[in-house]
Amino acid sequence: MNTLKRRQAQATPVRAGLAAAPDARVVEAAVAPRSPALALQRAARYRAAAAQKATAKSPARAAPATRAVQAAPAARTHSTPQPGHALVDADLNDCLHTYEQRVRGRFAAVLDVLRTLSSCQHERDFAAQAQTLALQKLGFELPTDWLANAWVAGVDMAALHAHCLFQTVAQSVQQAGFDQSCWRARMPIGPQQWRDWGYHTLDFSPCADGRLQALLPFILRTTPAPHVWVKAYAGALFDVEHDVADWTQRELERLTGAIEGGAQLDYLKVAVYHYSSSAPCEQGCAAHGSLDEQAVQAAIERLVALQMAVDNTFGLGAAPQVLLIGVDTDCDAIRIHLPDASGQIHRTRFLDSATLYRSSFGMPAAAAQQAVQQALQRHVTELGGLAAKGNEAGLLALVQAWLIANFSQIEYVNRHHAGRYAVIGHDEAFVCAGEAVPLLHLRNQFYFAHLDTVEEGAADLDVGARIFQGLNVQRGLALPVLVHFTYNARVPGARERAVQRGLRVAQAIRARFSDLAERGLLHCRVAVSERQAGSVLEWAEHAVSAAAH
C-alpha cells in the first residue's frame, strides 16, 4: 500500500458527521410553530433539565456562569451546560451551532487534504489518488494539469490552497439553502418586525474585519433579507457619497409607491465599530491602530456627515435615522449608542447587552424583558429624550429587540466557546473585494472590502493585505482574493458588465500587490452572482487581459 493510501486508511474522518442531517431536536426546531407559548415551554424545559443535571453534579455548580462574559477561564473545559437565561432561544443556538460546524468543517478539510497531498506528491499514481481524496473529502476535483507533473517539481501548494478555498466558498454558497434553513426559520427579527417598527431599509456599515461577518444572524439575530444591506469598510469608514446615492434610490422608490406602505416607513443607517475587552491595545480595530476611542469617534463623524449631506442636498429634515453599535469581538456582546434629543450620539453613553444579560439572569422571562425595557427607558431619560423623527416607539422597540436577541449570542459563546473565542484576533480564510459573498454569514470566515474600484478601496485592501501577511504569507501560503460583484438579470448586459468590472479590479489588485504576485503569493478569482437569486457563484474564466478593453 503506497503512502497516500496508507494515510487515507489511517486518517480519522475530517469533522465527522458535520455534513449529516441535523439531529431530531434541530429538525424539530426548523419546522415547529414559532408561537411565544411554545418557545417559553421549550425554554422552561431546557432550563429545568440543565438545572437538574447541574444540581446532581454538584450543588456548587448551581451558580450562574455569567462571569464567562467578563473573562476567559484558565482552562477550556467542556462541562455540563449551566441553566440559561430565560430570554435565550436555545433551539436557535443549536441551529446556528450546526451551521457553524458544517461550514467550518468544509474549510478545515482543505488544510487536512493538502497536508496529506504535500507528503505524498512524489508517488507514482499521485494524480489519481489525489483526485479520489479530493472528491471524498472536499466534494470537488483538483486541476488535473497541476497534479500531472508533481513528481518533477512538486505541486504549487499555495496555488492549490487558494483554488480549494475558492471552490469551498462556491460550494458553501450553493448549499446555503440547506445549511441555513433551520436558523432562518427561527430568526426573531425579520422584515415584518422592522416594518412594524417603522423601517423599510436597514443599512449596516460594519468594519471590514472578519470578526463582524456574522453580524446579522449571530450577533443581532436579524434575518438577511433583500433590503438589509451590509457594506463593510475598514474602520467602519463608509463612503458618504455612495450612501447618499443608496438613500436617494430608496427614497425615490418610496415616493413612487414601489415600497408598500412607504409613506409611514423610514431608512435606518447603522455604523458598527468593534473592540476587544481583553486585549484592547492589540486586538481592536486595525484601521484605527486598536485605539477604541478613535474608532468610535470616527464612526460617529461618518454618521453625522451622512445626515448633513442629505439635509444639505434635499432639505432640512430629510436625513435618515442613524444609530451606532459597538461589538466586543471577544464574546459578541453589543453596545448601542442612541441619539439624544438633539440628535447627538455620545461616545461614552450607551446600553451594554452584557451588563443587561447579567443583571437579568435568573429572572422569569416576563420580568427579564421588563428589566430591559426599564433600563432602556432610564437611558433615554438620561439622554434628555430621543431623536427619532417622530418614531421614538419604533426605534426603541428595535433596539430592545436587538439587545434581547444578543443575549442568545452571549450564551452561544458561553456554551460553545467557553465564554470567549479561542482566537480573539484575525483568522480569516480569504479576502472578498467588491460586494459581499451572498449567503455566507460566519465569524472570521473572510475579510471584506466593499469597493467599486481598487483606488477607492485601497485603504481596505491594504489592511486586508497586512492581516494576511501574518495569517498566510509568512507561512508560504498566498493572499487569496475573491473579487465578487452582483448583477440584475432584468437589466440587459448587466452580467457582462459585472464580469468586466471584476476583471478590471482583479488586474488592479495584481498591480497594487505586484511583489506578492511575482512571488506566486497572490491569487485572485473573479465571480459574479445574480442579485435576486444569489445562490450560485458564476466564475469569470476569461483572460484577465480582456479587462483592459
Secondary structure, DSSP 8 states (H G I E B T S, - for coil): --HHHHHHHHS--TTTTTTS---HHHHHHHHS---HHHHHHHHHHHHHHHHHHHHHH-GGGGS--GGGGTS--SS----------TT--HHHHHHHHHHHHHHHHHHHHHHHHHHHHHTTTTSTTHHHHHHHHHHHHTSS---HHHHHTHHHH---HHHHHHHHHHHHHHHHHHTHHHHTHHHHTT-SB-HHHHHHTTEEEEEEEEBS-GGGTTIIIIIS-B---TTEEE--BGGG---HHHHHHHHHHHHHHHHTT-STTGGG-EEEEEEEEEE-SS-TTTSS-GGGTT-HHHHHHHHHHHHHHHHHHHHHHH-TT-S-EEEEEEEETTTTEEEEE---TTS---TT--EEHHHHHHHHTTS-HHHHHHHHHHHHHHHHHHHTS--STT-HHHHHHHHHHHHHHHHHHHHHHHHHSTTS-S--S---SEEEEES--TT---TTSEEEEE-SSTTTTHHHHHHHHHHHHHHTGGGT--EEEEEEEEE-TTSTTHHHHHHHHHHHHHHHHHHHTHHHHHTT-EEEEEEEEETTT--S-EE--S-GGGGG-
